[in-house]
Amino acid sequence: MAKKPHVNKDQLDQFSDFDFGTPWTDNAEDTEWTKIAPVYLQPNPHNPRLILPYAISRAFFAGEITAKVAMGEFIQVVFRQAKLAGRVYRAVSDLLNLVESNEEDKQVELSVHEQQLLELLQLAQTIQQNGLINPLIVIEMSDDMHSTYRIVAGNRRYWAIVLLRHFIPNTDDLLDVIPCRVISDDTTVVWQQAVENTARADLNAVATACQLAILLFEANEHTIPEGLISYDFYRKAFNLDLRSHHAQQYKKRIYSAMGGIKRARFSQIKSLLKLTPSALQYGNEQNTPSTILEKLCQLNDEEQKTIVADAIRNHWNHNRLLEEINYYEKQNLANDEGDKTATDDRHERSFANRIRRVLLLNPEKVAANLENIEGSITAARARIVDLRQMLEKIEQALSQPKDSR
């Protein structure tokens, strides 16, 4: 069921010890109130707390799709995932109706993306009923041709408004202009963003690590590229530290902006930047707990890529992901202790282990997943032909003496 994001208000008030800039309060001198049409608003691509999946966000920030199309693609992702679980949605309101009808018994286990869409829907409902109580905080991004405004606080509210205007019936005339507060000082945006993000209890482990990466870039004077930051770029921060004279000046400031953390917690968060780009993306989109990601960090890049690919393909939950990581850890330990099993047959051993569990699978669900992954029934059948041929070769190999294989 949906959980209301918890915000540590005490942390948000901690601006006195370090120069994070003037908090975004009603009476701040460097702000002005205005109303801006949605077309001139742009979410912050440097905010690691993504609202939509990475692939959709990347296309949106690259200018390849509009906000409406991006939200529509996200909704379709949710609908496809729900269908695999036996839930059919024809409109976003069906998700709300499902949750409300099962509120008492709480037996519906939603996917991560279903939960994210549900929370956006509930926020959109609140905005529809009460209006936008808290305005967006924006900063003007002007060029010679036109002015746009980058959202520095309020990305979730922006996407909830997109959802409300375009995907909830009879609301397309709402919020033709959006209340905003325009700030003029952009030097403290990255620090105030960190304070607001880390004050939220629902900031997941990967987003927290990426937020730390941004502060490390700032402390070490590394330029962040325009557009959505890639996970490969975030990883560069793993090799940065706070040892230089310039970076040393930011040490306490970073610890405070990240929620008053200590050195050990700093190292723990930073260690997640060792994950491969695919593991970072998966962990962010699936809200994977830090305890699991820290174990995944101990595996090499190829092992991480294999596990993440299998997790995506088979729609693993956190427990199943942890089970696979533990399997790899045990195999690595055995190899380190001189086990005669070669390290280069990992994929074969992984496949053999899955054959043992094949009778536990539901054929209909396997068929639906295979068609979804391959993109068509024809491609799925071709993959089955490949599998059948491989199984025949395995059977032939079993008929040979073990020493001659």
VOTORKOL-322716 format. One line per field, with one value per residue (C-alpha): x, y, z; residue number from 1; chain. Coordinates in nm, 3 decimals, m for minus. Example, Ala and Ser with C-alpha at 12.3 -4.5 7.8 and 13.67 -1.06 7.14 Angstrom:
u	c(1.230:1.367)
v	c(m0.450:m0.106)
w	c(0.780:0.714)
seq	c(1:2)
mol	c(A:A)
***
This chain:
u	c(0.000:0.109:0.321:0.336:0.693:0.844:1.045:1.289:1.190:1.468:1.723:1.566:1.612:1.985:2.114:2.283:2.611:2.697:2.633:2.371:2.213:1.890:1.622:1.335:1.095:0.806:1.000:1.330:1.461:1.601:1.269:0.967:0.623:0.486:0.273:0.432:0.279:0.388:0.553:0.817:0.901:1.175:1.248:1.604:1.810:2.076:1.842:1.926:1.578:1.421:1.043:1.021:1.235:1.582:1.526:1.214:1.383:1.682:1.460:1.267:1.572:1.726:1.421:1.311:0.969:0.739:0.637:0.298:0.454:0.703:0.422:0.224:0.520:0.561:0.194:0.232:0.532:0.318:0.028:0.253:0.411:0.071:m0.060:0.219:0.094:m0.265:m0.388:m0.538:m0.566:m0.747:m0.701:m0.493:m0.809:m0.823:m0.509:m0.667:m0.987:m0.794:m0.604:m0.913:m1.119:m0.848:m0.754:m0.886:m0.731:m0.413:m0.352:m0.246:0.131:0.215:0.531:0.774:0.654:0.288:0.361:0.537:0.247:0.000:0.183:0.181:m0.192:m0.261:m0.059:m0.247:m0.577:m0.464:m0.368:m0.702:m0.896:m0.690:m0.486:m0.107:m0.048:0.331:0.455:0.741:1.082:1.244:1.540:1.539:1.745:1.754:1.914:1.887:1.570:1.349:1.329:1.264:1.260:1.439:1.264:1.497:1.232:0.905:0.984:0.720:0.458:0.543:0.494:0.177:0.044:0.134:m0.054:m0.350:m0.377:m0.338:m0.444:m0.724:m1.062:m1.206:m0.893:m0.717:m0.819:m0.666:m0.338:m0.287:m0.033:0.151:0.235:0.612:0.869:1.167:1.501:1.795:2.090:2.192:2.515:2.343:2.095:2.304:2.339:1.975:1.874:2.092:1.939:1.584:1.651:1.829:1.565:1.314:1.283:1.192:1.522:1.659:2.018:2.127:1.974:2.151:2.485:2.424:2.339:2.671:2.845:2.706:2.845:3.183:3.188:3.111:3.383:3.643:3.539:3.433:3.198:2.873:2.752:2.422:2.122:2.047:2.354:2.445:2.517:2.856:2.934:2.810:3.062:3.351:3.286:3.404:3.761:3.712:3.783:3.803:4.180:4.279:4.300:4.001:3.790:3.879:3.683:3.368:3.405:3.181:2.946:2.893:2.844:2.580:2.401:2.380:2.184:2.452:2.638:2.972:3.282:3.181:2.840:3.007:3.226:2.932:2.724:3.018:3.096:2.777:2.934:3.142:2.829:2.809:2.587:2.325:2.330:2.293:1.999:1.834:1.887:1.743:1.436:1.362:1.440:1.683:1.791:2.147:2.220:2.166:2.353:2.653:2.677:2.640:2.933:3.160:3.115:3.306:3.152:3.065:2.893:2.696:2.585:2.476:2.277:2.106:2.017:1.865:1.679:1.524:1.442:1.279:1.122:1.297:1.198:1.455:1.471:1.535:1.804:1.976:1.958:2.144:2.410:2.467:2.503:2.777:2.949:2.958:3.095:3.365:3.458:3.484:3.706:3.926:3.971:4.094:3.771:3.836:3.536:3.667:3.572:3.500:3.195:2.983:2.706:2.682:2.663:2.400:2.189:2.229:2.110:1.798:1.715:1.683:1.406:1.221:0.928:0.850:0.772:0.429:0.430:0.170:0.366:0.691:0.522:0.389:0.727:0.913:0.678:0.715:1.097:1.136:0.874:0.662:0.528:0.742:1.062:0.958:0.901:1.240:1.398:1.223:1.366:1.714:1.647:1.521:1.836:2.055:1.870:1.921:2.295:2.303:2.126:2.377:2.665:2.519:2.531:2.908:3.155:3.230:3.603:3.549:3.326)
v	c(0.000:0.357:0.522:0.895:1.021:1.117:1.436:1.515:1.878:1.925:1.848:2.095:2.368:2.303:2.585:2.789:2.596:2.591:2.822:2.622:2.952:3.109:2.843:2.863:3.038:3.268:3.581:3.501:3.821:3.656:3.508:3.630:3.478:3.412:3.169:2.978:2.765:2.398:2.413:2.650:2.430:2.169:1.919:1.917:1.654:1.667:1.547:1.179:1.120:1.020:1.009:0.808:0.509:0.598:0.507:0.725:1.007:0.996:1.034:1.316:1.518:1.464:1.636:1.323:1.303:1.547:1.527:1.391:1.116:1.033:0.990:0.784:0.550:0.511:0.422:0.158:0.009:m0.018:m0.172:m0.436:m0.532:m0.553:m0.777:m1.028:m1.040:m1.097:m0.740:m0.568:m0.188:0.002:0.343:0.485:0.511:0.128:0.125:0.358:0.155:m0.169:m0.029:0.132:m0.184:m0.389:m0.132:m0.335:m0.675:m0.524:m0.837:m0.663:m0.665:m0.396:m0.381:m0.096:0.093:0.037:0.181:0.482:0.550:0.508:0.769:1.011:0.947:1.018:1.339:1.436:1.377:1.602:1.876:1.836:1.871:2.136:2.306:2.333:2.440:2.440:2.619:2.485:2.640:2.728:2.912:3.088:2.929:3.191:3.206:3.446:3.281:3.214:3.160:2.834:2.754:2.461:2.307:2.285:2.171:2.006:1.743:1.503:1.779:1.861:1.501:1.469:1.775:1.616:1.303:1.510:1.724:1.451:1.116:1.186:1.262:1.614:1.779:1.903:2.262:2.257:2.433:2.601:2.800:2.671:2.875:2.907:3.087:3.202:3.214:3.414:3.246:2.922:2.867:2.688:2.478:2.160:2.187:2.264:1.981:1.742:1.862:1.818:1.481:1.321:1.449:1.224:0.876:0.731:0.825:0.486:0.364:0.429:0.777:0.855:0.741:0.946:1.250:1.208:1.179:1.518:1.678:1.513:1.655:1.996:1.970:1.858:2.115:1.855:1.984:1.791:1.753:1.902:1.672:1.360:1.229:0.878:0.611:0.564:0.927:0.891:0.607:0.848:0.995:0.671:0.776:1.122:1.200:1.493:1.494:1.790:2.132:2.256:1.947:1.951:2.275:2.088:1.788:1.896:2.067:1.741:1.541:1.791:1.814:1.433:1.427:1.472:1.153:1.041:0.917:0.549:0.622:0.839:0.545:0.306:0.526:0.594:0.221:0.171:0.374:0.061:m0.099:m0.132:0.119:m0.152:m0.245:0.121:0.166:m0.155:m0.072:0.277:0.167:m0.131:0.046:m0.232:m0.215:m0.104:m0.430:m0.626:m0.375:m0.382:m0.758:m0.713:m0.469:m0.751:m0.933:m0.842:m0.642:m0.942:m1.118:m0.804:m0.767:m1.131:m1.116:m0.788:m0.918:m1.232:m1.025:m0.805:m1.096:m1.304:m1.022:m1.125:m0.981:m0.871:m1.213:m1.392:m1.139:m1.193:m1.569:m1.539:m1.307:m1.555:m1.833:m1.644:m1.562:m1.930:m2.026:m1.760:m1.877:m2.234:m2.124:m1.922:m2.232:m2.435:m2.592:m2.779:m2.615:m2.372:m2.007:m1.968:m2.201:m1.975:m1.928:m2.304:m2.377:m2.105:m2.259:m2.608:m2.480:m2.330:m2.662:m2.815:m2.565:m2.581:m2.783:m2.500:m2.266:m2.174:m2.240:m1.970:m1.706:m1.817:m1.784:m1.437:m1.321:m1.463:m1.292:m0.965:m0.988:m1.093:m0.850:m1.094:m1.449:m1.534:m1.427:m1.612:m1.934:m1.894:m1.868:m2.190:m2.364:m2.252:m2.382:m2.716:m2.758:m2.676:m2.929:m3.196:m3.125:m3.143:m3.479:m3.605:m3.488:m3.678:m4.002:m3.965:m4.066:m3.774:m3.787:m3.746:m3.437)
w	c(0.000:m0.054:0.210:0.263:0.218:0.551:0.563:0.842:0.906:1.160:0.894:0.652:0.912:0.951:0.733:1.007:1.040:0.669:0.377:0.194:0.094:0.209:0.264:0.018:0.255:0.179:0.277:0.105:m0.053:m0.365:m0.479:m0.669:m0.715:m1.061:m1.262:m1.547:m1.823:m1.800:m2.144:m2.006:m1.705:m1.709:m1.429:m1.301:m1.492:m1.220:m0.949:m0.881:m0.742:m1.074:m1.093:m1.418:m1.525:m1.650:m2.016:m2.035:m1.843:m2.078:m2.385:m2.219:m2.116:m2.460:m2.610:m2.796:m2.627:m2.449:m2.084:m2.189:m2.400:m2.122:m1.870:m2.122:m2.172:m1.797:m1.764:m2.036:m1.852:m1.538:m1.729:m1.890:m1.559:m1.391:m1.669:m1.600:m1.240:m1.355:m1.309:m1.612:m1.614:m1.887:m1.726:m1.443:m1.232:m1.230:m1.015:m0.762:m0.759:m0.704:m0.406:m0.251:m0.288:m0.115:0.147:0.440:0.362:0.206:0.001:m0.321:m0.364:m0.618:m0.826:m0.761:m1.069:m0.978:m0.634:m0.789:m1.024:m0.738:m0.531:m0.825:m0.871:m0.505:m0.524:m0.841:m0.660:m0.376:m0.622:m0.801:m0.476:m0.297:m0.567:m0.562:m0.202:m0.225:m0.539:m0.747:m0.684:m1.017:m1.158:m1.494:m1.772:m2.049:m2.390:m2.685:m2.815:m2.514:m2.139:m1.964:m1.594:m1.435:m1.138:m0.841:m0.593:m0.692:m0.958:m0.818:m0.815:m1.178:m1.294:m1.086:m1.270:m1.605:m1.497:m1.379:m1.693:m1.953:m1.807:m1.560:m1.725:m1.723:m1.584:m1.900:m1.827:m1.478:m1.402:m1.739:m1.540:m1.235:m0.923:m0.897:m0.691:m0.898:m0.719:m0.850:m0.675:m0.846:m0.649:m0.361:m0.561:m0.548:m0.168:m0.095:m0.329:m0.127:0.202:0.073:m0.091:0.203:0.444:0.269:0.416:0.074:m0.095:m0.197:m0.163:m0.523:m0.535:m0.207:m0.353:m0.667:m0.455:m0.274:m0.613:m0.717:m0.401:m0.459:m0.812:m0.665:m0.400:m0.653:m0.915:m1.171:m1.438:m1.464:m1.825:m1.933:m1.952:m1.752:m1.571:m1.681:m1.423:m1.585:m1.504:m1.146:m1.102:m1.164:m0.820:m0.659:m0.738:m0.585:m0.222:0.017:0.063:m0.153:0.010:m0.190:m0.121:0.249:0.281:0.179:0.410:0.695:0.451:0.261:0.581:0.694:0.357:0.344:0.670:0.932:0.840:0.984:0.804:0.819:0.668:0.403:0.298:0.304:0.072:m0.158:m0.190:m0.392:m0.674:m0.746:m0.892:m1.270:m1.454:m1.511:m1.141:m1.038:m1.276:m1.159:m0.793:m0.838:m1.031:m0.806:m0.476:m0.390:m0.022:0.049:0.234:m0.089:m0.307:m0.072:m0.123:m0.499:m0.487:m0.377:m0.710:m1.025:m1.309:m1.524:m1.236:m1.156:m1.519:m1.538:m1.215:m1.308:m1.655:m1.502:m1.241:m1.509:m1.739:m1.467:m1.262:m0.940:m0.606:m0.348:m0.182:m0.511:m0.602:m0.268:m0.317:m0.648:m0.502:m0.219:m0.476:m0.655:m0.328:m0.231:m0.572:m0.549:m0.200:m0.322:m0.609:m0.372:m0.159:m0.455:m0.574:m0.899:m1.071:m1.334:m1.303:m1.674:m1.675:m1.452:m1.708:m1.766:m1.393:m1.351:m1.630:m1.483:m1.147:m1.312:m1.483:m1.137:m1.057:m1.391:m1.254:m1.012:m1.300:m1.433:m1.813:m1.887:m1.699:m1.864:m2.205:m2.124:m1.994:m2.294:m2.539:m2.348:m2.345:m2.710:m2.836:m3.040:m3.041:m3.345:m3.170:m2.853:m3.052:m3.218:m2.875:m2.770:m3.079:m2.971:m2.620:m2.751:m2.961:m2.660:m2.443:m2.712:m2.713:m2.333:m2.346:m2.602:m2.381:m2.084:m2.286:m2.318:m2.048:m1.816:m1.886:m2.261:m2.244)
seq	c(1:2:3:4:5:6:7:8:9:10:11:12:13:14:15:16:17:18:19:20:21:22:23:24:25:26:27:28:29:30:31:32:33:34:35:36:37:38:39:40:41:42:43:44:45:46:47:48:49:50:51:52:53:54:55:56:57:58:59:60:61:62:63:64:65:66:67:68:69:70:71:72:73:74:75:76:77:78:79:80:81:82:83:84:85:86:87:88:89:90:91:92:93:94:95:96:97:98:99:100:101:102:103:104:105:106:107:108:109:110:111:112:113:114:115:116:117:118:119:120:121:122:123:124:125:126:127:128:129:130:131:132:133:134:135:136:137:138:139:140:141:142:143:144:145:146:147:148:149:150:151:152:153:154:155:156:157:158:159:160:161:162:163:164:165:166:167:168:169:170:171:172:173:174:175:176:177:178:179:180:181:182:183:184:185:186:187:188:189:190:191:192:193:194:195:196:197:198:199:200:201:202:203:204:205:206:207:208:209:210:211:212:213:214:215:216:217:218:219:220:221:222:223:224:225:226:227:228:229:230:231:232:233:234:235:236:237:238:239:240:241:242:243:244:245:246:247:248:249:250:251:252:253:254:255:256:257:258:259:260:261:262:263:264:265:266:267:268:269:270:271:272:273:274:275:276:277:278:279:280:281:282:283:284:285:286:287:288:289:290:291:292:293:294:295:296:297:298:299:300:301:302:303:304:305:306:307:308:309:310:311:312:313:314:315:316:317:318:319:320:321:322:323:324:325:326:327:328:329:330:331:332:333:334:335:336:337:338:339:340:341:342:343:344:345:346:347:348:349:350:351:352:353:354:355:356:357:358:359:360:361:362:363:364:365:366:367:368:369:370:371:372:373:374:375:376:377:378:379:380:381:382:383:384:385:386:387:388:389:390:391:392:393:394:395:396:397:398:399:400:401:402:403:404:405)
mol	c(A:A:A:A:A:A:A:A:A:A:A:A:A:A:A:A:A:A:A:A:A:A:A:A:A:A:A:A:A:A:A:A:A:A:A:A:A:A:A:A:A:A:A:A:A:A:A:A:A:A:A:A:A:A:A:A:A:A:A:A:A:A:A:A:A:A:A:A:A:A:A:A:A:A:A:A:A:A:A:A:A:A:A:A:A:A:A:A:A:A:A:A:A:A:A:A:A:A:A:A:A:A:A:A:A:A:A:A:A:A:A:A:A:A:A:A:A:A:A:A:A:A:A:A:A:A:A:A:A:A:A:A:A:A:A:A:A:A:A:A:A:A:A:A:A:A:A:A:A:A:A:A:A:A:A:A:A:A:A:A:A:A:A:A:A:A:A:A:A:A:A:A:A:A:A:A:A:A:A:A:A:A:A:A:A:A:A:A:A:A:A:A:A:A:A:A:A:A:A:A:A:A:A:A:A:A:A:A:A:A:A:A:A:A:A:A:A:A:A:A:A:A:A:A:A:A:A:A:A:A:A:A:A:A:A:A:A:A:A:A:A:A:A:A:A:A:A:A:A:A:A:A:A:A:A:A:A:A:A:A:A:A:A:A:A:A:A:A:A:A:A:A:A:A:A:A:A:A:A:A:A:A:A:A:A:A:A:A:A:A:A:A:A:A:A:A:A:A:A:A:A:A:A:A:A:A:A:A:A:A:A:A:A:A:A:A:A:A:A:A:A:A:A:A:A:A:A:A:A:A:A:A:A:A:A:A:A:A:A:A:A:A:A:A:A:A:A:A:A:A:A:A:A:A:A:A:A:A:A:A:A:A:A:A:A:A:A:A:A:A:A:A:A:A:A:A:A:A:A:A:A:A:A:A:A:A:A:A:A:A:A:A:A:A:A:A:A:A:A:A:A:A:A:A:A)
***
